[in-house]
Amino acid sequence: MSMKYSLDDIGTIVEYEDENGCVWNEKIVAVWCQVCSAEYIGPINEAGGFLARHGFFHDWEFKQEVNEEMVA
């Protein structure tokens, strides 16, 4: 899927096909990372992935900082 969404699309219900299958009744949402403020607008299932990836990265980042403090 290669759609680009804007603030005007939030709340819209879409249907689409991609390499993984067909999706119906998918809401377009806007989310943001509470740590770094990165933003995403798109289908809710992809928004979940965006948040999960950011959470995973920031968890790793914080662990690196803690490890450096313990070594110092």
CHARMM internal coordinates of N, CA and C (Angstrom, degrees):
IC EDIT
DIST 1 N 1 CA 1.4556
DIST 1 CA 1 C 1.5201
ANGL 1 N 1 CA 1 C 108.64
DIST 1 C 2 N 1.3113
ANGL 1 CA 1 C 2 N 117.28
DIHE 1 N 1 CA 1 C 2 N 133.65
DIST 2 N 2 CA 1.4560
ANGL 1 C 2 N 2 CA 120.13
DIHE 1 CA 1 C 2 N 2 CA -177.71
DIST 2 CA 2 C 1.5193
ANGL 2 N 2 CA 2 C 112.07
DIHE 1 C 2 N 2 CA 2 C -132.16
DIST 2 C 3 N 1.3143
ANGL 2 CA 2 C 3 N 116.78
DIHE 2 N 2 CA 2 C 3 N 36.53
DIST 3 N 3 CA 1.4662
ANGL 2 C 3 N 3 CA 120.94
DIHE 2 CA 2 C 3 N 3 CA 177.14
DIST 3 CA 3 C 1.5160
ANGL 3 N 3 CA 3 C 109.74
DIHE 2 C 3 N 3 CA 3 C -76.87
DIST 3 C 4 N 1.3230
ANGL 3 CA 3 C 4 N 115.93
DIHE 3 N 3 CA 3 C 4 N 148.68
DIST 4 N 4 CA 1.4572
ANGL 3 C 4 N 4 CA 121.01
DIHE 3 CA 3 C 4 N 4 CA 171.96
DIST 4 CA 4 C 1.5244
ANGL 4 N 4 CA 4 C 106.44
DIHE 3 C 4 N 4 CA 4 C -112.09
DIST 4 C 5 N 1.3212
ANGL 4 CA 4 C 5 N 115.32
DIHE 4 N 4 CA 4 C 5 N 132.03
DIST 5 N 5 CA 1.4547
ANGL 4 C 5 N 5 CA 120.94
DIHE 4 CA 4 C 5 N 5 CA -177.27
DIST 5 CA 5 C 1.5240
ANGL 5 N 5 CA 5 C 109.97
DIHE 4 C 5 N 5 CA 5 C -114.19
DIST 5 C 6 N 1.3319
ANGL 5 CA 5 C 6 N 115.62
DIHE 5 N 5 CA 5 C 6 N 154.55
DIST 6 N 6 CA 1.4633
ANGL 5 C 6 N 6 CA 121.58
DIHE 5 CA 5 C 6 N 6 CA 178.14
DIST 6 CA 6 C 1.5258
ANGL 6 N 6 CA 6 C 109.02
DIHE 5 C 6 N 6 CA 6 C -128.09
DIST 6 C 7 N 1.3153
ANGL 6 CA 6 C 7 N 115.92
DIHE 6 N 6 CA 6 C 7 N 178.21
DIST 7 N 7 CA 1.4647
ANGL 6 C 7 N 7 CA 120.55
DIHE 6 CA 6 C 7 N 7 CA 178.10
DIST 7 CA 7 C 1.5267
ANGL 7 N 7 CA 7 C 111.06
DIHE 6 C 7 N 7 CA 7 C -58.35
DIST 7 C 8 N 1.3178
ANGL 7 CA 7 C 8 N 117.41
DIHE 7 N 7 CA 7 C 8 N -28.95
DIST 8 N 8 CA 1.4675
ANGL 7 C 8 N 8 CA 121.12
DIHE 7 CA 7 C 8 N 8 CA 179.44
DIST 8 CA 8 C 1.5276
ANGL 8 N 8 CA 8 C 112.35
DIHE 7 C 8 N 8 CA 8 C -66.31
DIST 8 C 9 N 1.3260
ANGL 8 CA 8 C 9 N 117.62
DIHE 8 N 8 CA 8 C 9 N -21.28
DIST 9 N 9 CA 1.4667
ANGL 8 C 9 N 9 CA 121.96
DIHE 8 CA 8 C 9 N 9 CA -177.15
DIST 9 CA 9 C 1.5239
ANGL 9 N 9 CA 9 C 113.77
DIHE 8 C 9 N 9 CA 9 C -87.76
DIST 9 C 10 N 1.3280
ANGL 9 CA 9 C 10 N 118.43
DIHE 9 N 9 CA 9 C 10 N -12.08
DIST 10 N 10 CA 1.4625
ANGL 9 C 10 N 10 CA 121.36
DIHE 9 CA 9 C 10 N 10 CA -176.14
DIST 10 CA 10 C 1.5357
ANGL 10 N 10 CA 10 C 109.45
DIHE 9 C 10 N 10 CA 10 C -58.84
DIST 10 C 11 N 1.3265
ANGL 10 CA 10 C 11 N 114.75
DIHE 10 N 10 CA 10 C 11 N 130.62
DIST 11 N 11 CA 1.4584
ANGL 10 C 11 N 11 CA 121.02
DIHE 10 CA 10 C 11 N 11 CA -178.94
DIST 11 CA 11 C 1.5168
ANGL 11 N 11 CA 11 C 113.78
DIHE 10 C 11 N 11 CA 11 C 93.28
DIST 11 C 12 N 1.3188
ANGL 11 CA 11 C 12 N 116.84
DIHE 11 N 11 CA 11 C 12 N -14.76
DIST 12 N 12 CA 1.4624
ANGL 11 C 12 N 12 CA 120.98
DIHE 11 CA 11 C 12 N 12 CA 177.66
DIST 12 CA 12 C 1.5214
ANGL 12 N 12 CA 12 C 109.54
DIHE 11 C 12 N 12 CA 12 C -66.94
DIST 12 C 13 N 1.3061
ANGL 12 CA 12 C 13 N 116.76
DIHE 12 N 12 CA 12 C 13 N 143.41
DIST 13 N 13 CA 1.4625
ANGL 12 C 13 N 13 CA 122.40
DIHE 12 CA 12 C 13 N 13 CA 175.45
DIST 13 CA 13 C 1.5299
ANGL 13 N 13 CA 13 C 107.23
DIHE 12 C 13 N 13 CA 13 C -101.21
DIST 13 C 14 N 1.3363
ANGL 13 CA 13 C 14 N 116.48
DIHE 13 N 13 CA 13 C 14 N 128.45
DIST 14 N 14 CA 1.4598
ANGL 13 C 14 N 14 CA 120.90
DIHE 13 CA 13 C 14 N 14 CA -177.44
DIST 14 CA 14 C 1.5198
ANGL 14 N 14 CA 14 C 111.37
DIHE 13 C 14 N 14 CA 14 C -123.01
DIST 14 C 15 N 1.3047
ANGL 14 CA 14 C 15 N 114.87
DIHE 14 N 14 CA 14 C 15 N 162.14
DIST 15 N 15 CA 1.4556
ANGL 14 C 15 N 15 CA 123.60
DIHE 14 CA 14 C 15 N 15 CA 172.23
DIST 15 CA 15 C 1.5211
ANGL 15 N 15 CA 15 C 106.27
DIHE 14 C 15 N 15 CA 15 C -130.10
DIST 15 C 16 N 1.3442
ANGL 15 CA 15 C 16 N 116.89
DIHE 15 N 15 CA 15 C 16 N 137.67
DIST 16 N 16 CA 1.4590
ANGL 15 C 16 N 16 CA 119.38
DIHE 15 CA 15 C 16 N 16 CA 179.15
DIST 16 CA 16 C 1.5207
ANGL 16 N 16 CA 16 C 110.87
DIHE 15 C 16 N 16 CA 16 C -156.71
DIST 16 C 17 N 1.3176
ANGL 16 CA 16 C 17 N 114.53
DIHE 16 N 16 CA 16 C 17 N 163.84
DIST 17 N 17 CA 1.4573
ANGL 16 C 17 N 17 CA 122.36
DIHE 16 CA 16 C 17 N 17 CA 175.09
DIST 17 CA 17 C 1.5174
ANGL 17 N 17 CA 17 C 107.93
DIHE 16 C 17 N 17 CA 17 C -118.81
DIST 17 C 18 N 1.3228
ANGL 17 CA 17 C 18 N 116.29
DIHE 17 N 17 CA 17 C 18 N 142.67
DIST 18 N 18 CA 1.4595
ANGL 17 C 18 N 18 CA 121.08
DIHE 17 CA 17 C 18 N 18 CA 171.86
DIST 18 CA 18 C 1.5209
ANGL 18 N 18 CA 18 C 108.10
DIHE 17 C 18 N 18 CA 18 C -140.52
DIST 18 C 19 N 1.3243
ANGL 18 CA 18 C 19 N 117.62
DIHE 18 N 18 CA 18 C 19 N -171.44
DIST 19 N 19 CA 1.4599
ANGL 18 C 19 N 19 CA 120.74
DIHE 18 CA 18 C 19 N 19 CA -177.06
DIST 19 CA 19 C 1.5309
ANGL 19 N 19 CA 19 C 113.03
DIHE 18 C 19 N 19 CA 19 C -64.26
DIST 19 C 20 N 1.3401
ANGL 19 CA 19 C 20 N 117.22
DIHE 19 N 19 CA 19 C 20 N -15.86
DIST 20 N 20 CA 1.4634
ANGL 19 C 20 N 20 CA 121.08
DIHE 19 CA 19 C 20 N 20 CA -179.18
DIST 20 CA 20 C 1.5185
ANGL 20 N 20 CA 20 C 113.86
DIHE 19 C 20 N 20 CA 20 C -95.45
DIST 20 C 21 N 1.3328
ANGL 20 CA 20 C 21 N 117.61
DIHE 20 N 20 CA 20 C 21 N -11.49
DIST 21 N 21 CA 1.4536
ANGL 20 C 21 N 21 CA 119.97
DIHE 20 CA 20 C 21 N 21 CA 179.82
DIST 21 CA 21 C 1.5162
ANGL 21 N 21 CA 21 C 112.51
DIHE 20 C 21 N 21 CA 21 C 141.38
DIST 21 C 22 N 1.3243
ANGL 21 CA 21 C 22 N 115.50
DIHE 21 N 21 CA 21 C 22 N -159.95
DIST 22 N 22 CA 1.4652
ANGL 21 C 22 N 22 CA 122.78
DIHE 21 CA 21 C 22 N 22 CA -178.41
DIST 22 CA 22 C 1.5244
ANGL 22 N 22 CA 22 C 109.66
DIHE 21 C 22 N 22 CA 22 C -109.27
DIST 22 C 23 N 1.3128
ANGL 22 CA 22 C 23 N 115.14
DIHE 22 N 22 CA 22 C 23 N 143.15
DIST 23 N 23 CA 1.4654
ANGL 22 C 23 N 23 CA 120.81
DIHE 22 CA 22 C 23 N 23 CA 179.64
DIST 23 CA 23 C 1.5184
ANGL 23 N 23 CA 23 C 108.20
DIHE 22 C 23 N 23 CA 23 C -126.17
DIST 23 C 24 N 1.3470
ANGL 23 CA 23 C 24 N 116.74
DIHE 23 N 23 CA 23 C 24 N 130.30
DIST 24 N 24 CA 1.4543
ANGL 23 C 24 N 24 CA 122.64
DIHE 23 CA 23 C 24 N 24 CA 177.38
DIST 24 CA 24 C 1.5134
ANGL 24 N 24 CA 24 C 109.46
DIHE 23 C 24 N 24 CA 24 C -121.21
DIST 24 C 25 N 1.3144
ANGL 24 CA 24 C 25 N 115.80
DIHE 24 N 24 CA 24 C 25 N 151.78
DIST 25 N 25 CA 1.4754
ANGL 24 C 25 N 25 CA 122.74
DIHE 24 CA 24 C 25 N 25 CA 174.41
DIST 25 CA 25 C 1.5244
ANGL 25 N 25 CA 25 C 112.81
DIHE 24 C 25 N 25 CA 25 C 56.63
DIST 25 C 26 N 1.3197
ANGL 25 CA 25 C 26 N 115.74
DIHE 25 N 25 CA 25 C 26 N 41.35
DIST 26 N 26 CA 1.4618
ANGL 25 C 26 N 26 CA 121.52
DIHE 25 CA 25 C 26 N 26 CA -179.80
DIST 26 CA 26 C 1.5253
ANGL 26 N 26 CA 26 C 108.93
DIHE 25 C 26 N 26 CA 26 C -95.37
DIST 26 C 27 N 1.3169
ANGL 26 CA 26 C 27 N 116.79
DIHE 26 N 26 CA 26 C 27 N 124.22
DIST 27 N 27 CA 1.4634
ANGL 26 C 27 N 27 CA 121.55
DIHE 26 CA 26 C 27 N 27 CA -177.65
DIST 27 CA 27 C 1.5256
ANGL 27 N 27 CA 27 C 110.46
DIHE 26 C 27 N 27 CA 27 C -84.11
DIST 27 C 28 N 1.3321
ANGL 27 CA 27 C 28 N 115.86
DIHE 27 N 27 CA 27 C 28 N 141.91
DIST 28 N 28 CA 1.4651
ANGL 27 C 28 N 28 CA 121.69
DIHE 27 CA 27 C 28 N 28 CA 172.98
DIST 28 CA 28 C 1.5254
ANGL 28 N 28 CA 28 C 107.04
DIHE 27 C 28 N 28 CA 28 C -88.16
DIST 28 C 29 N 1.3430
ANGL 28 CA 28 C 29 N 115.77
DIHE 28 N 28 CA 28 C 29 N 128.20
DIST 29 N 29 CA 1.4559
ANGL 28 C 29 N 29 CA 121.66
DIHE 28 CA 28 C 29 N 29 CA -176.32
DIST 29 CA 29 C 1.5335
ANGL 29 N 29 CA 29 C 110.02
DIHE 28 C 29 N 29 CA 29 C -130.79
DIST 29 C 30 N 1.3143
ANGL 29 CA 29 C 30 N 115.73
DIHE 29 N 29 CA 29 C 30 N 165.39
DIST 30 N 30 CA 1.4658
ANGL 29 C 30 N 30 CA 122.36
DIHE 29 CA 29 C 30 N 30 CA 173.02
DIST 30 CA 30 C 1.5181
ANGL 30 N 30 CA 30 C 107.30
DIHE 29 C 30 N 30 CA 30 C -119.74
DIST 30 C 31 N 1.3318
ANGL 30 CA 30 C 31 N 116.21
DIHE 30 N 30 CA 30 C 31 N 129.97
DIST 31 N 31 CA 1.4612
ANGL 30 C 31 N 31 CA 121.62
DIHE 30 CA 30 C 31 N 31 CA 177.80
DIST 31 CA 31 C 1.5257
ANGL 31 N 31 CA 31 C 108.68
DIHE 30 C 31 N 31 CA 31 C -133.91
DIST 31 C 32 N 1.3244
ANGL 31 CA 31 C 32 N 116.23
DIHE 31 N 31 CA 31 C 32 N 164.97
DIST 32 N 32 CA 1.4607
ANGL 31 C 32 N 32 CA 120.63
DIHE 31 CA 31 C 32 N 32 CA 176.96
DIST 32 CA 32 C 1.5068
ANGL 32 N 32 CA 32 C 109.78
DIHE 31 C 32 N 32 CA 32 C -147.13
DIST 32 C 33 N 1.3105
ANGL 32 CA 32 C 33 N 114.84
DIHE 32 N 32 CA 32 C 33 N 151.82
DIST 33 N 33 CA 1.4615
ANGL 32 C 33 N 33 CA 121.35
DIHE 32 CA 32 C 33 N 33 CA 177.87
DIST 33 CA 33 C 1.5293
ANGL 33 N 33 CA 33 C 108.04
DIHE 32 C 33 N 33 CA 33 C -78.02
DIST 33 C 34 N 1.3145
ANGL 33 CA 33 C 34 N 116.51
DIHE 33 N 33 CA 33 C 34 N 127.13
DIST 34 N 34 CA 1.4665
ANGL 33 C 34 N 34 CA 120.71
DIHE 33 CA 33 C 34 N 34 CA -178.83
DIST 34 CA 34 C 1.5185
ANGL 34 N 34 CA 34 C 112.56
DIHE 33 C 34 N 34 CA 34 C -73.39
DIST 34 C 35 N 1.3273
ANGL 34 CA 34 C 35 N 117.60
DIHE 34 N 34 CA 34 C 35 N -12.71
DIST 35 N 35 CA 1.4640
ANGL 34 C 35 N 35 CA 120.97
DIHE 34 CA 34 C 35 N 35 CA -179.62
DIST 35 CA 35 C 1.5226
ANGL 35 N 35 CA 35 C 111.08
DIHE 34 C 35 N 35 CA 35 C -91.01
DIST 35 C 36 N 1.3428
ANGL 35 CA 35 C 36 N 117.12
DIHE 35 N 35 CA 35 C 36 N -50.65
DIST 36 N 36 CA 1.4689
ANGL 35 C 36 N 36 CA 119.60
DIHE 35 CA 35 C 36 N 36 CA -172.77
DIST 36 CA 36 C 1.5240
ANGL 36 N 36 CA 36 C 113.76
DIHE 35 C 36 N 36 CA 36 C -114.09
DIST 36 C 37 N 1.3204
ANGL 36 CA 36 C 37 N 117.78
DIHE 36 N 36 CA 36 C 37 N -1.19
DIST 37 N 37 CA 1.4690
ANGL 36 C 37 N 37 CA 124.19
DIHE 36 CA 36 C 37 N 37 CA 177.98
DIST 37 CA 37 C 1.5207
ANGL 37 N 37 CA 37 C 115.08
DIHE 36 C 37 N 37 CA 37 C 69.45
DIST 37 C 38 N 1.3413
ANGL 37 CA 37 C 38 N 118.61
DIHE 37 N 37 CA 37 C 38 N 11.74
DIST 38 N 38 CA 1.4663
ANGL 37 C 38 N 38 CA 119.81
DIHE 37 CA 37 C 38 N 38 CA 173.70
DIST 38 CA 38 C 1.5213
ANGL 38 N 38 CA 38 C 108.00
DIHE 37 C 38 N 38 CA 38 C -61.18
DIST 38 C 39 N 1.3232
ANGL 38 CA 38 C 39 N 116.73
DIHE 38 N 38 CA 38 C 39 N 146.07
DIST 39 N 39 CA 1.4642
ANGL 38 C 39 N 39 CA 121.38
DIHE 38 CA 38 C 39 N 39 CA -175.76
DIST 39 CA 39 C 1.5245
ANGL 39 N 39 CA 39 C 111.36
DIHE 38 C 39 N 39 CA 39 C -122.26
DIST 39 C 40 N 1.3245
ANGL 39 CA 39 C 40 N 115.39
DIHE 39 N 39 CA 39 C 40 N 153.71
DIST 40 N 40 CA 1.4573
ANGL 39 C 40 N 40 CA 121.88
DIHE 39 CA 39 C 40 N 40 CA 177.83
DIST 40 CA 40 C 1.5226
ANGL 40 N 40 CA 40 C 109.05
DIHE 39 C 40 N 40 CA 40 C -142.43
DIST 40 C 41 N 1.3276
ANGL 40 CA 40 C 41 N 116.42
DIHE 40 N 40 CA 40 C 41 N 136.42
DIST 41 N 41 CA 1.4600
ANGL 40 C 41 N 41 CA 122.55
DIHE 40 CA 40 C 41 N 41 CA 171.81
DIST 41 CA 41 C 1.5191
ANGL 41 N 41 CA 41 C 106.76
DIHE 40 C 41 N 41 CA 41 C -124.61
DIST 41 C 42 N 1.3193
ANGL 41 CA 41 C 42 N 116.30
DIHE 41 N 41 CA 41 C 42 N 124.56
DIST 42 N 42 CA 1.4549
ANGL 41 C 42 N 42 CA 120.13
DIHE 41 CA 41 C 42 N 42 CA 178.79
DIST 42 CA 42 C 1.5076
ANGL 42 N 42 CA 42 C 111.00
DIHE 41 C 42 N 42 CA 42 C 170.72
DIST 42 C 43 N 1.3391
ANGL 42 CA 42 C 43 N 116.73
DIHE 42 N 42 CA 42 C 43 N -168.20
DIST 43 N 43 CA 1.4580
ANGL 42 C 43 N 43 CA 121.36
DIHE 42 CA 42 C 43 N 43 CA -178.88
DIST 43 CA 43 C 1.5358
ANGL 43 N 43 CA 43 C 111.68
DIHE 42 C 43 N 43 CA 43 C -58.74
DIST 43 C 44 N 1.3126
ANGL 43 CA 43 C 44 N 116.07
DIHE 43 N 43 CA 43 C 44 N 144.59
DIST 44 N 44 CA 1.4576
ANGL 43 C 44 N 44 CA 121.63
DIHE 43 CA 43 C 44 N 44 CA -173.59
DIST 44 CA 44 C 1.5288
ANGL 44 N 44 CA 44 C 112.49
DIHE 43 C 44 N 44 CA 44 C -59.01
DIST 44 C 45 N 1.3378
ANGL 44 CA 44 C 45 N 117.81
DIHE 44 N 44 CA 44 C 45 N -35.97
DIST 45 N 45 CA 1.4642
ANGL 44 C 45 N 45 CA 118.10
DIHE 44 CA 44 C 45 N 45 CA -179.50
DIST 45 CA 45 C 1.5254
ANGL 45 N 45 CA 45 C 111.37
DIHE 44 C 45 N 45 CA 45 C -68.62
DIST 45 C 46 N 1.3292
ANGL 45 CA 45 C 46 N 117.70
DIHE 45 N 45 CA 45 C 46 N -34.08
DIST 46 N 46 CA 1.4552
ANGL 45 C 46 N 46 CA 120.30
DIHE 45 CA 45 C 46 N 46 CA 176.29
DIST 46 CA 46 C 1.5274
ANGL 46 N 46 CA 46 C 111.22
DIHE 45 C 46 N 46 CA 46 C -74.52
DIST 46 C 47 N 1.3197
ANGL 46 CA 46 C 47 N 116.63
DIHE 46 N 46 CA 46 C 47 N -31.30
DIST 47 N 47 CA 1.4668
ANGL 46 C 47 N 47 CA 120.44
DIHE 46 CA 46 C 47 N 47 CA 176.62
DIST 47 CA 47 C 1.5271
ANGL 47 N 47 CA 47 C 110.26
DIHE 46 C 47 N 47 CA 47 C -62.95
DIST 47 C 48 N 1.3321
ANGL 47 CA 47 C 48 N 116.01
DIHE 47 N 47 CA 47 C 48 N -38.81
DIST 48 N 48 CA 1.4620
ANGL 47 C 48 N 48 CA 120.09
DIHE 47 CA 47 C 48 N 48 CA 176.65
DIST 48 CA 48 C 1.5187
ANGL 48 N 48 CA 48 C 111.36
DIHE 47 C 48 N 48 CA 48 C -61.33
DIST 48 C 49 N 1.3234
ANGL 48 CA 48 C 49 N 116.52
DIHE 48 N 48 CA 48 C 49 N -41.70
DIST 49 N 49 CA 1.4621
ANGL 48 C 49 N 49 CA 120.23
DIHE 48 CA 48 C 49 N 49 CA 177.43
DIST 49 CA 49 C 1.5196
ANGL 49 N 49 CA 49 C 112.09
DIHE 48 C 49 N 49 CA 49 C -65.06
DIST 49 C 50 N 1.3188
ANGL 49 CA 49 C 50 N 116.69
DIHE 49 N 49 CA 49 C 50 N -40.30
DIST 50 N 50 CA 1.4699
ANGL 49 C 50 N 50 CA 121.75
DIHE 49 CA 49 C 50 N 50 CA 176.66
DIST 50 CA 50 C 1.5269
ANGL 50 N 50 CA 50 C 110.16
DIHE 49 C 50 N 50 CA 50 C -57.34
DIST 50 C 51 N 1.3375
ANGL 50 CA 50 C 51 N 116.13
DIHE 50 N 50 CA 50 C 51 N -48.86
DIST 51 N 51 CA 1.4736
ANGL 50 C 51 N 51 CA 120.16
DIHE 50 CA 50 C 51 N 51 CA -179.11
DIST 51 CA 51 C 1.5288
ANGL 51 N 51 CA 51 C 111.86
DIHE 50 C 51 N 51 CA 51 C -66.22
DIST 51 C 52 N 1.3218
ANGL 51 CA 51 C 52 N 116.43
DIHE 51 N 51 CA 51 C 52 N -39.83
DIST 52 N 52 CA 1.4669
ANGL 51 C 52 N 52 CA 120.20
DIHE 51 CA 51 C 52 N 52 CA 179.58
DIST 52 CA 52 C 1.5261
ANGL 52 N 52 CA 52 C 110.96
DIHE 51 C 52 N 52 CA 52 C -64.15
DIST 52 C 53 N 1.3421
ANGL 52 CA 52 C 53 N 116.98
DIHE 52 N 52 CA 52 C 53 N -43.77
DIST 53 N 53 CA 1.4699
ANGL 52 C 53 N 53 CA 119.75
DIHE 52 CA 52 C 53 N 53 CA 179.44
DIST 53 CA 53 C 1.5164
ANGL 53 N 53 CA 53 C 111.29
DIHE 52 C 53 N 53 CA 53 C -64.11
DIST 53 C 54 N 1.3317
ANGL 53 CA 53 C 54 N 116.89
DIHE 53 N 53 CA 53 C 54 N -41.63
DIST 54 N 54 CA 1.4606
ANGL 53 C 54 N 54 CA 119.43
DIHE 53 CA 53 C 54 N 54 CA 178.34
DIST 54 CA 54 C 1.5179
ANGL 54 N 54 CA 54 C 110.42
DIHE 53 C 54 N 54 CA 54 C -64.89
DIST 54 C 55 N 1.3305
ANGL 54 CA 54 C 55 N 117.45
DIHE 54 N 54 CA 54 C 55 N -42.52
DIST 55 N 55 CA 1.4596
ANGL 54 C 55 N 55 CA 120.43
DIHE 54 CA 54 C 55 N 55 CA 178.20
DIST 55 CA 55 C 1.5145
ANGL 55 N 55 CA 55 C 111.34
DIHE 54 C 55 N 55 CA 55 C -60.50
DIST 55 C 56 N 1.3131
ANGL 55 CA 55 C 56 N 117.55
DIHE 55 N 55 CA 55 C 56 N -43.17
DIST 56 N 56 CA 1.4588
ANGL 55 C 56 N 56 CA 121.97
DIHE 55 CA 55 C 56 N 56 CA 179.19
DIST 56 CA 56 C 1.5229
ANGL 56 N 56 CA 56 C 110.55
DIHE 55 C 56 N 56 CA 56 C -62.89
DIST 56 C 57 N 1.3393
ANGL 56 CA 56 C 57 N 116.76
DIHE 56 N 56 CA 56 C 57 N -46.30
DIST 57 N 57 CA 1.4596
ANGL 56 C 57 N 57 CA 120.32
DIHE 56 CA 56 C 57 N 57 CA 179.84
DIST 57 CA 57 C 1.5196
ANGL 57 N 57 CA 57 C 111.30
DIHE 56 C 57 N 57 CA 57 C -62.49
DIST 57 C 58 N 1.3121
ANGL 57 CA 57 C 58 N 118.01
DIHE 57 N 57 CA 57 C 58 N -47.03
DIST 58 N 58 CA 1.4690
ANGL 57 C 58 N 58 CA 120.62
DIHE 57 CA 57 C 58 N 58 CA -177.40
DIST 58 CA 58 C 1.5304
ANGL 58 N 58 CA 58 C 111.24
DIHE 57 C 58 N 58 CA 58 C -67.13
DIST 58 C 59 N 1.3287
ANGL 58 CA 58 C 59 N 118.08
DIHE 58 N 58 CA 58 C 59 N -34.51
DIST 59 N 59 CA 1.4709
ANGL 58 C 59 N 59 CA 120.17
DIHE 58 CA 58 C 59 N 59 CA 173.48
DIST 59 CA 59 C 1.5265
ANGL 59 N 59 CA 59 C 110.27
DIHE 58 C 59 N 59 CA 59 C -59.68
DIST 59 C 60 N 1.3272
ANGL 59 CA 59 C 60 N 116.70
DIHE 59 N 59 CA 59 C 60 N -45.74
DIST 60 N 60 CA 1.4666
ANGL 59 C 60 N 60 CA 121.30
DIHE 59 CA 59 C 60 N 60 CA 178.34
DIST 60 CA 60 C 1.5327
ANGL 60 N 60 CA 60 C 109.94
DIHE 59 C 60 N 60 CA 60 C -61.94
DIST 60 C 61 N 1.3191
ANGL 60 CA 60 C 61 N 116.85
DIHE 60 N 60 CA 60 C 61 N -45.24
DIST 61 N 61 CA 1.4609
ANGL 60 C 61 N 61 CA 122.64
DIHE 60 CA 60 C 61 N 61 CA -179.03
DIST 61 CA 61 C 1.5354
ANGL 61 N 61 CA 61 C 110.88
DIHE 60 C 61 N 61 CA 61 C -58.80
DIST 61 C 62 N 1.3246
ANGL 61 CA 61 C 62 N 116.49
DIHE 61 N 61 CA 61 C 62 N -45.16
DIST 62 N 62 CA 1.4648
ANGL 61 C 62 N 62 CA 120.40
DIHE 61 CA 61 C 62 N 62 CA -179.45
DIST 62 CA 62 C 1.5246
ANGL 62 N 62 CA 62 C 110.99
DIHE 61 C 62 N 62 CA 62 C -66.91
DIST 62 C 63 N 1.3261
ANGL 62 CA 62 C 63 N 117.28
DIHE 62 N 62 CA 62 C 63 N -37.80
DIST 63 N 63 CA 1.4754
ANGL 62 C 63 N 63 CA 119.95
DIHE 62 CA 62 C 63 N 63 CA 177.49
DIST 63 CA 63 C 1.5107
ANGL 63 N 63 CA 63 C 110.87
DIHE 62 C 63 N 63 CA 63 C -63.24
DIST 63 C 64 N 1.3301
ANGL 63 CA 63 C 64 N 117.31
DIHE 63 N 63 CA 63 C 64 N -37.19
DIST 64 N 64 CA 1.4604
ANGL 63 C 64 N 64 CA 120.66
DIHE 63 CA 63 C 64 N 64 CA 177.68
DIST 64 CA 64 C 1.5248
ANGL 64 N 64 CA 64 C 110.54
DIHE 63 C 64 N 64 CA 64 C -63.45
DIST 64 C 65 N 1.3192
ANGL 64 CA 64 C 65 N 116.93
DIHE 64 N 64 CA 64 C 65 N -41.96
DIST 65 N 65 CA 1.4696
ANGL 64 C 65 N 65 CA 121.03
DIHE 64 CA 64 C 65 N 65 CA 178.95
DIST 65 CA 65 C 1.5239
ANGL 65 N 65 CA 65 C 110.54
DIHE 64 C 65 N 65 CA 65 C -63.97
DIST 65 C 66 N 1.3315
ANGL 65 CA 65 C 66 N 117.84
DIHE 65 N 65 CA 65 C 66 N -42.93
DIST 66 N 66 CA 1.4590
ANGL 65 C 66 N 66 CA 121.55
DIHE 65 CA 65 C 66 N 66 CA 179.32
DIST 66 CA 66 C 1.5277
ANGL 66 N 66 CA 66 C 110.25
DIHE 65 C 66 N 66 CA 66 C -63.60
DIST 66 C 67 N 1.3346
ANGL 66 CA 66 C 67 N 116.94
DIHE 66 N 66 CA 66 C 67 N -42.83
DIST 67 N 67 CA 1.4666
ANGL 66 C 67 N 67 CA 120.56
DIHE 66 CA 66 C 67 N 67 CA 178.49
DIST 67 CA 67 C 1.5203
ANGL 67 N 67 CA 67 C 111.10
DIHE 66 C 67 N 67 CA 67 C -61.52
DIST 67 C 68 N 1.3262
ANGL 67 CA 67 C 68 N 118.34
DIHE 67 N 67 CA 67 C 68 N -41.02
DIST 68 N 68 CA 1.4579
ANGL 67 C 68 N 68 CA 121.19
DIHE 67 CA 67 C 68 N 68 CA 179.14
DIST 68 CA 68 C 1.5243
ANGL 68 N 68 CA 68 C 110.68
DIHE 67 C 68 N 68 CA 68 C -64.91
DIST 68 C 69 N 1.3300
ANGL 68 CA 68 C 69 N 117.08
DIHE 68 N 68 CA 68 C 69 N -38.93
DIST 69 N 69 CA 1.4695
ANGL 68 C 69 N 69 CA 120.52
DIHE 68 CA 68 C 69 N 69 CA 179.46
DIST 69 CA 69 C 1.5269
ANGL 69 N 69 CA 69 C 110.87
DIHE 68 C 69 N 69 CA 69 C -67.38
DIST 69 C 70 N 1.3228
ANGL 69 CA 69 C 70 N 117.33
DIHE 69 N 69 CA 69 C 70 N -34.85
DIST 70 N 70 CA 1.4653
ANGL 69 C 70 N 70 CA 120.45
DIHE 69 CA 69 C 70 N 70 CA -179.46
DIST 70 CA 70 C 1.5186
ANGL 70 N 70 CA 70 C 111.08
DIHE 69 C 70 N 70 CA 70 C -71.46
DIST 70 C 71 N 1.3280
ANGL 70 CA 70 C 71 N 118.09
DIHE 70 N 70 CA 70 C 71 N -30.95
DIST 71 N 71 CA 1.4636
ANGL 70 C 71 N 71 CA 122.26
DIHE 70 CA 70 C 71 N 71 CA 179.53
DIST 71 CA 71 C 1.5163
ANGL 71 N 71 CA 71 C 110.36
DIHE 70 C 71 N 71 CA 71 C -75.88
DIST 71 C 72 N 1.3081
ANGL 71 CA 71 C 72 N 117.64
DIHE 71 N 71 CA 71 C 72 N -34.61
DIST 72 N 72 CA 1.4675
ANGL 71 C 72 N 72 CA 121.89
DIHE 71 CA 71 C 72 N 72 CA -175.20
DIST 72 CA 72 C 1.5084
ANGL 72 N 72 CA 72 C 112.54
DIHE 71 C 72 N 72 CA 72 C -70.95
END
COOR INIT
IC SEED 1 N 1 CA 1 C
IC BUILD
